[in-house]
Amino acid sequence: MPSDSILLRDALMRCVRAFFYDRGFTEVETPIRLKIPCMELHIDAEPSGDHFLRTSPEIFHKRLLAAGHERIFEIGKCFRRGEYGARHHPEYTMLEWYRANADYMDMLAETKALVSAVAGVGDPGFQGLVDSREWKTVSVSDAFHQYAGWDPVGSFDEDRFDIDLVEKVEPALKKMGGPVVLIDYPVEAAALSRRKPGDPRVAERWELYIDGIELANAYSELTDPAEQRHRFEQCAEQRKSLGKLVYPVDETFLQSLEKMPPSGGVALGVDRLLMLMAGAVSLDQVLPFR
């Protein structure tokens, strides 16, 4: 790993913290070892004794929102079992932030501001990529119509969706160049996101791609405990059918949703952002230890 990648990460972290402090956010720390991981279909938690290593701090952040904290962020290690590749490592750094009384479009505006704020400390090519090109927005429905020949909204097929997203849609997003926001997912593909008013088939979720690299995921957060329980139970059945470990339902989290205000949240991969900012093509080029 080039020594300047160490310095670039330091500059990035300083810039990120300054951005959120200037906007009145509180930096928080939440547990890394959990008794109950978040229930998601294709994300497997790494065991740690009789606990698990977190795949995200999301559950605890939402509990903090329910307790009255309105603007919070965290930079910390997360873990996903069995993920390794040019853009995946089983241990990675995540930036997550949440705002009470905000939605996914508010979070998109804030993400644009954050990326612009940090771009100046990176490779000039990255700064040009995000500053000189318009952020394109395309709905999941339109993207799949155009590049995969079908609409997953209202006729969701999980296996087909996952394959076509990777093999057809994401390569097309890369060809667009610059930042591209894939928005309004089928509700089946957004387990922790609220439904869009006027179209219950759609969830208020977006994913940010920069130069074809998936960088951030955002929701208008689901705050209905009954619907969240139902989605967790559905996910548990699906995990069971796939032969995956089924985690218990987090009752403390569900209870907290009763007090949680309407909120928006973003999860952003710091290592991938660092890779883009350094002009690297692999995480191995910017991570000192593997």
C-alpha positions in Angstrom: 0.0 0.0 0.0 1.4 3.4 -0.9 2.2 5.5 2.1 0.2 8.4 0.7 -3.0 6.2 1.1 -2.5 6.4 4.8 -2.3 10.2 4.6 -5.3 10.3 2.3 -7.4 8.3 4.7 -6.4 10.7 7.5 -7.4 13.7 5.4 -10.7 12.0 4.5 -11.6 11.3 8.1 -10.8 14.8 9.2 -12.9 16.2 6.4 -15.8 13.9 7.1 -15.9 14.7 10.8 -15.6 18.5 10.1 -18.5 18.2 7.7 -20.8 16.6 10.3 -19.7 18.7 13.2 -20.4 21.9 11.1 -23.9 20.6 10.5 -24.7 20.0 14.2 -24.3 16.2 14.2 -23.2 14.2 17.3 -20.6 11.5 16.7 -21.6 8.2 18.5 -20.1 4.8 19.2 -22.3 1.7 19.2 -21.6 -2.0 20.0 -19.5 -4.1 17.6 -20.4 -7.4 19.2 -24.1 -8.1 19.1 -26.4 -10.8 20.5 -28.8 -10.4 17.6 -27.6 -9.3 14.1 -29.8 -7.4 11.8 -32.0 -9.7 9.7 -31.1 -9.3 6.0 -31.4 -11.9 3.4 -28.0 -12.0 1.7 -25.8 -10.5 4.5 -24.3 -13.0 6.9 -22.8 -12.0 10.3 -19.5 -13.2 11.4 -19.7 -15.2 14.7 -17.8 -13.9 17.7 -18.1 -16.4 20.6 -21.7 -16.5 21.6 -22.3 -13.1 19.8 -21.9 -11.8 16.3 -19.8 -9.0 14.8 -22.0 -6.2 13.5 -22.8 -5.9 9.8 -23.9 -2.3 10.4 -24.6 0.0 13.3 -28.1 0.7 11.9 -30.2 -0.9 14.7 -28.5 1.0 17.4 -28.6 4.3 15.5 -32.4 3.9 15.2 -32.7 3.2 18.9 -30.7 6.5 19.5 -33.2 8.3 17.3 -36.0 6.9 19.3 -34.4 8.1 22.4 -34.4 11.7 21.1 -31.0 12.2 19.4 -31.8 14.0 16.1 -28.5 14.1 14.1 -26.0 11.3 14.6 -23.1 9.8 12.7 -20.6 7.0 13.3 -17.4 5.9 11.5 -16.5 2.3 12.5 -15.6 -1.2 11.6 -18.2 -3.6 10.3 -18.0 -7.2 9.2 -19.7 -9.5 6.6 -18.9 -13.2 6.5 -17.4 -14.6 3.3 -17.1 -11.4 1.3 -13.8 -10.9 -0.5 -12.9 -9.4 -3.8 -11.6 -6.3 -5.5 -14.4 -4.2 -3.9 -15.3 -6.4 -0.9 -13.5 -7.3 2.3 -15.0 -9.2 5.2 -13.8 -6.3 7.5 -14.5 -2.8 6.3 -15.1 0.8 7.5 -18.6 2.2 7.4 -19.8 5.7 7.7 -23.5 5.9 8.8 -25.5 8.9 9.6 -29.2 9.5 10.5 -31.4 12.6 10.8 -34.8 12.8 12.5 -37.6 14.4 10.5 -35.8 13.8 7.2 -36.4 11.5 4.2 -34.3 9.8 1.6 -34.3 12.9 -0.6 -33.0 15.0 2.2 -30.3 12.5 2.7 -29.4 12.5 -1.0 -28.9 16.3 -0.9 -26.6 15.8 2.2 -24.7 13.0 0.5 -24.0 15.3 -2.5 -22.7 18.0 -0.2 -20.5 15.5 1.6 -19.0 14.0 -1.5 -18.3 17.5 -2.8 -16.7 18.5 0.5 -14.3 15.5 0.6 -13.5 15.5 -3.2 -10.8 18.2 -2.8 -8.5 16.1 -0.7 -8.4 13.2 -3.2 -7.0 12.6 -6.7 -7.7 15.4 -9.1 -9.5 12.9 -11.4 -12.0 12.1 -8.6 -12.7 15.8 -7.9 -13.4 16.3 -11.6 -15.6 13.2 -11.7 -17.9 14.4 -9.0 -17.7 18.2 -9.4 -18.0 18.6 -13.2 -20.6 16.0 -14.0 -24.3 16.2 -13.2 -25.6 13.6 -10.7 -27.9 11.4 -12.8 -31.0 9.8 -11.2 -32.7 6.8 -12.6 -35.5 4.8 -11.1 -35.1 1.0 -10.6 -38.2 0.5 -12.8 -36.8 2.6 -15.7 -33.3 1.0 -15.4 -34.6 -2.5 -15.5 -37.1 -1.7 -18.3 -34.3 -0.3 -20.4 -31.4 -2.6 -19.6 -33.0 -5.9 -18.5 -36.3 -5.9 -20.4 -38.6 -6.2 -17.4 -39.9 -4.2 -14.4 -39.3 -5.7 -10.9 -41.8 -3.3 -9.3 -45.0 -5.2 -8.9 -43.6 -8.4 -10.3 -40.6 -9.0 -8.2 -38.4 -12.0 -8.9 -35.6 -12.1 -6.4 -33.1 -14.3 -8.2 -33.7 -12.6 -11.6 -33.5 -9.1 -9.9 -30.1 -9.9 -8.3 -28.6 -11.4 -11.5 -29.9 -8.7 -13.8 -28.8 -5.9 -11.4 -25.2 -7.2 -11.5 -25.0 -8.4 -15.1 -27.1 -5.8 -16.9 -28.0 -2.7 -14.9 -24.8 -1.9 -13.0 -22.6 -2.1 -16.1 -25.0 0.3 -17.8 -24.7 2.7 -14.8 -20.9 2.6 -15.2 -21.2 3.6 -18.8 -23.2 6.7 -17.8 -20.0 8.0 -16.0 -19.8 10.0 -12.9 -22.3 9.8 -10.0 -25.5 7.9 -10.7 -28.4 7.4 -8.2 -30.5 4.3 -8.6 -33.8 5.2 -6.8 -37.2 3.8 -5.7 -36.6 0.1 -5.2 -39.2 -2.7 -5.1 -40.4 -2.9 -1.5 -39.2 -6.6 -1.4 -35.6 -5.3 -1.9 -35.7 -2.7 0.9 -36.4 -4.5 4.1 -35.8 -1.5 6.4 -37.3 1.2 4.2 -40.7 2.8 4.3 -43.1 2.5 1.4 -43.5 5.4 -1.0 -46.8 7.3 -0.5 -49.1 6.7 -3.4 -47.3 3.5 -4.5 -47.0 0.8 -1.8 -45.0 -1.4 -4.3 -42.1 1.0 -4.0 -39.8 1.7 -1.1 -38.0 5.0 -0.5 -34.5 3.7 -1.1 -31.6 4.8 -3.3 -28.1 3.6 -4.0 -25.3 5.8 -5.2 -22.8 4.6 -7.8 -19.7 6.6 -8.8 -17.9 5.5 -11.9 -19.9 2.2 -11.6 -18.9 1.5 -8.0 -21.7 1.1 -5.5 -20.8 3.6 -2.7 -23.8 4.4 -0.5 -27.2 3.1 0.4 -30.0 5.3 1.9 -33.6 5.0 3.1 -36.5 6.8 4.4 -36.6 4.6 7.5 -39.4 2.3 8.2 -40.9 3.2 11.6 -44.0 0.9 11.7 -43.1 -1.9 14.2 -45.8 -4.3 12.9 -44.7 -4.0 9.3 -41.0 -4.3 10.3 -41.8 -7.5 12.3 -43.6 -8.9 9.2 -40.6 -8.2 7.0 -38.2 -9.8 9.5 -40.4 -12.9 9.7 -40.5 -13.1 5.9 -36.7 -12.7 5.7 -36.3 -15.4 8.3 -38.4 -17.8 6.2 -36.3 -17.0 3.1 -33.0 -17.5 5.0 -34.3 -20.8 6.3 -35.2 -21.9 2.7 -31.7 -21.1 1.6 -30.1 -23.0 4.4 -28.8 -19.9 6.1 -28.6 -19.3 9.8 -31.8 -17.6 11.0 -31.3 -14.9 13.6 -33.9 -14.1 16.3 -36.2 -11.1 15.9 -34.8 -8.1 17.8 -37.7 -7.3 20.2 -35.9 -4.3 21.8 -35.4 -2.7 18.3 -39.0 -3.3 17.4 -40.2 -1.6 20.6 -38.0 1.4 19.9 -39.7 2.0 16.5 -42.8 3.0 18.4 -41.0 6.2 19.5 -38.8 6.7 16.5 -39.6 9.9 14.4 -39.7 9.9 10.6 -36.0 9.7 9.7 -33.6 9.3 6.9 -30.3 7.4 7.0 -27.3 6.7 4.8 -24.6 4.0 4.9 -21.5 4.8 2.9 -18.5 2.5 2.4 -15.4 4.5 3.5 -12.9 2.1 2.0 -14.6 2.3 -1.4 -14.7 6.1 -1.2 -11.0 6.0 -0.4 -10.3 3.8 -3.4 -12.2 6.2 -5.7 -10.4 9.2 -4.2 -7.0 7.6 -4.7 -7.7 6.6 -8.3 -7.2 2.9 -7.3 -9.0 0.0 -8.9 -9.0 -2.4 -5.9 -9.4 -2.1 -2.1 -6.1 -3.9 -1.7 -4.4 -0.8 -3.1 -5.6 1.4 -0.3 -5.8 -1.0 2.7 -2.6 -1.5 4.7 -3.3 -5.0 6.1 -5.2 -7.8 4.4 
